[in-house]
Amino acid sequence: MNDSSWSIFVVLCVFLCFILVGLRQKSRESLEYGFGGRYTGRIGGGAAIASNWMSAASLMGLAGIIYLRGYQGLAYVIGWTGGYVLLLVLLATQIRRFGKFTAPEFVGERYGSPVARLVAAVISIAISVIYCVAQFKGIGMIFSFMFDIDYEQGVMFGALAVVSYIVLSGMLGVPRNQQLQYLVISVSFIIPLMWLARKLGYFWLLPQFGYGRAITDLSRQFSIDFALPFANGTLFEWCALCFTLMVGTAGLPHVLSRFYTVPNLRDARWSVVWGLFFIALIYWSAPAFAVFGRLLEARHGALLPEAAARGMADIIVLKTAVLAGVPGWLIGVLAAGALSAAFFTVAGLLMTGAASISHDIYYSIVNPTASESARMQVAKGGTLVLAVVVMLLALDPPGLIAEITAVAFALAGNTIFPLFLLGIWWGRANRYGAIAGMLTGILCTFAHPLFGGALPRVAALFPVTSSALCGAPLVVCVMIAVSLLTPAPPAEMGRFLEEEVHGHLD
Amino acid sequence: MSQPGKRYRVNLFRPKKGHMRDEVLIILAILFGWGVCTFGFQVLVYLSRGTGAGSILTRLTLFNLPLHFWFTGQLLPLWFIVLCVAFNLYIDRITEYHSRRRDRSYE
């Protein structure tokens, strides 16, 4: 078997494994065995948070952007881990006490407005679509790498594979075993990295530290200063990107809803810590792939010009492995990990997006008398429609995986985060403030493409991947101003916030 | 709970006495630690470029990594975990304290 057939074989085996384990878990659960059941403790909850979080952006995009931009790319590492601190301290427990699990539900209940709920639902769906475009780019690149086909064909086959996977697992009713997913994703990322470090002669037991020598070698042997700070961007750009990713993490709809699968509040809090640790394990490793990639290119005398490097940055993890002569089966393992992360993220996002179309838009607004089966049909149709939209957008991707994902984070940080923050922590915030805030947030997110040409200052203050550093505070100010100028929210909501959300121990 | 006269309105910067005030204090403390280390350090690296302090930050190595790269790429994620642990320990403590004060069983 040659290298690419090995990788296809390994990828198929891994997916078959997921389905078989899922079916086994299902039959056990129906026998009330308890093992593998819903609640798996704080560590299991943490693994579930981490596996839900891991996507093509973490496993492919992160290494790609660091490979391309060095120290500037670390803003992604920090943004995507630091956001959990914000989430834990400001929102997690309070939202759980509030008792609404999705952004549109929370907005509808807290601000008591169907219009605000509709806008929040549209924003959530838009976030899911943008996020999925980045995943589809990752899937398309891996498919084109494995089958040696064009990127466009890769995206189409990938889309077909994702939809078949969703339909198949839906028909079989396979529950997701997120602990197993995390294990597969992390092992398939770290084992090839260890192999790589060993082959290159660096400290391989902990390649997360071993790659330091490679940075020194790059600078001594090839005069490439990989670690030079602010060489590829300004301090403002670094901070704006980092802040955007942080508030985006705290406002991302599919991250927020993770807090409800753990039965009590104390365990929910502690599982965030474990989740953050599991995420950090991958994020400590990703820069190593980037550094080894640069080093191997330099050693082979094949340093790419900027445009070519940008074209292949997203698949640098696999390219590095090939360049280092990693055996085919191990490349398959690496591809399987990244592919499964992208698959599960897409499956989750498409289904929640479709559920939002069916529940928040169709059932709540268009047809409140719709039967259960009609809503189900809308949800199924919605999944397909979203998949087609995402596929079409992914055929001509507007940027790197990490950059596309960052736009989704910017939208979440500019709209959902301020809505949750003020909704939880300021009793005076009302529906008018919420709607004005969301509209301002949308404008801020897309200010660069909309007004960037005419107003260069706006383009500088609201970079498309990092608009929330100026955007989120602006949205908060707009929400406060509009809320103060309009009537206060109903007294019952104030009482609920005071007694249930903040007064449970009074 | 409900008092006659003006009701309390939830506000992060004017928390109620009791559990909420303790909670807000730790939240603000953690946010301070989060902000200073994340953004403060970058400002420091930026401002000290080309100076003696700057060359210490970028030339000195720890675990074979330049100090600033190690701090940002490896220590900060660990620092976030430490902040979360500190927050949880403190919240566990104040929750137990206020539950006992209320004579109510712990969650």
HADDOCK unambig.tbl for C-alpha pairs under 7 A between the chains (distance, minus, plus):
assign (segid A and resid 74 and name CA) (segid B and resid 73 and name CA) 6.20 0.50 0.50
assign (segid A and resid 77 and name CA) (segid B and resid 73 and name CA) 6.97 0.50 0.50
assign (segid A and resid 78 and name CA) (segid B and resid 76 and name CA) 6.99 0.50 0.50
assign (segid A and resid 78 and name CA) (segid B and resid 77 and name CA) 6.56 0.50 0.50
assign (segid A and resid 81 and name CA) (segid B and resid 77 and name CA) 6.11 0.50 0.50
assign (segid A and resid 82 and name CA) (segid B and resid 77 and name CA) 7.00 0.50 0.50
assign (segid A and resid 82 and name CA) (segid B and resid 80 and name CA) 6.08 0.50 0.50
assign (segid A and resid 85 and name CA) (segid B and resid 80 and name CA) 6.40 0.50 0.50
assign (segid A and resid 85 and name CA) (segid B and resid 84 and name CA) 6.22 0.50 0.50
assign (segid A and resid 89 and name CA) (segid B and resid 27 and name CA) 5.79 0.50 0.50
assign (segid A and resid 209 and name CA) (segid B and resid 63 and name CA) 6.11 0.50 0.50
assign (segid A and resid 212 and name CA) (segid B and resid 63 and name CA) 6.68 0.50 0.50
assign (segid A and resid 212 and name CA) (segid B and resid 64 and name CA) 4.49 0.50 0.50
assign (segid A and resid 212 and name CA) (segid B and resid 65 and name CA) 4.44 0.50 0.50
assign (segid A and resid 213 and name CA) (segid B and resid 64 and name CA) 5.49 0.50 0.50
assign (segid A and resid 227 and name CA) (segid B and resid 69 and name CA) 6.26 0.50 0.50
assign (segid A and resid 235 and name CA) (segid B and resid 46 and name CA) 6.77 0.50 0.50
assign (segid A and resid 239 and name CA) (segid B and resid 39 and name CA) 6.62 0.50 0.50
assign (segid A and resid 269 and name CA) (segid B and resid 88 and name CA) 6.74 0.50 0.50
assign (segid A and resid 270 and name CA) (segid B and resid 88 and name CA) 6.83 0.50 0.50
assign (segid A and resid 273 and name CA) (segid B and resid 81 and name CA) 6.21 0.50 0.50
assign (segid A and resid 273 and name CA) (segid B and resid 84 and name CA) 6.07 0.50 0.50
assign (segid A and resid 273 and name CA) (segid B and resid 85 and name CA) 6.59 0.50 0.50
assign (segid A and resid 276 and name CA) (segid B and resid 81 and name CA) 6.58 0.50 0.50
assign (segid A and resid 277 and name CA) (segid B and resid 81 and name CA) 6.61 0.50 0.50
assign (segid A and resid 280 and name CA) (segid B and resid 77 and name CA) 6.24 0.50 0.50
assign (segid A and resid 284 and name CA) (segid B and resid 73 and name CA) 6.86 0.50 0.50
assign (segid A and resid 284 and name CA) (segid B and resid 74 and name CA) 6.12 0.50 0.50
assign (segid A and resid 425 and name CA) (segid B and resid 10 and name CA) 6.12 0.50 0.50
assign (segid A and resid 425 and name CA) (segid B and resid 11 and name CA) 5.44 0.50 0.50
assign (segid A and resid 425 and name CA) (segid B and resid 12 and name CA) 5.23 0.50 0.50
assign (segid A and resid 426 and name CA) (segid B and resid 10 and name CA) 5.29 0.50 0.50
assign (segid A and resid 426 and name CA) (segid B and resid 11 and name CA) 4.64 0.50 0.50
assign (segid A and resid 426 and name CA) (segid B and resid 12 and name CA) 6.56 0.50 0.50
assign (segid A and resid 427 and name CA) (segid B and resid 9 and name CA) 5.55 0.50 0.50
assign (segid A and resid 427 and name CA) (segid B and resid 10 and name CA) 4.73 0.50 0.50
assign (segid A and resid 427 and name CA) (segid B and resid 11 and name CA) 6.45 0.50 0.50
assign (segid A and resid 494 and name CA) (segid B and resid 9 and name CA) 6.54 0.50 0.50
assign (segid A and resid 497 and name CA) (segid B and resid 10 and name CA) 6.97 0.50 0.50
assign (segid A and resid 498 and name CA) (segid B and resid 9 and name CA) 6.96 0.50 0.50
assign (segid A and resid 498 and name CA) (segid B and resid 10 and name CA) 6.06 0.50 0.50
assign (segid A and resid 502 and name CA) (segid B and resid 20 and name CA) 6.31 0.50 0.50
assign (segid A and resid 505 and name CA) (segid B and resid 19 and name CA) 6.52 0.50 0.50
assign (segid A and resid 505 and name CA) (segid B and resid 98 and name CA) 6.30 0.50 0.50
assign (segid A and resid 505 and name CA) (segid B and resid 99 and name CA) 6.24 0.50 0.50
assign (segid A and resid 506 and name CA) (segid B and resid 1 and name CA) 6.95 0.50 0.50
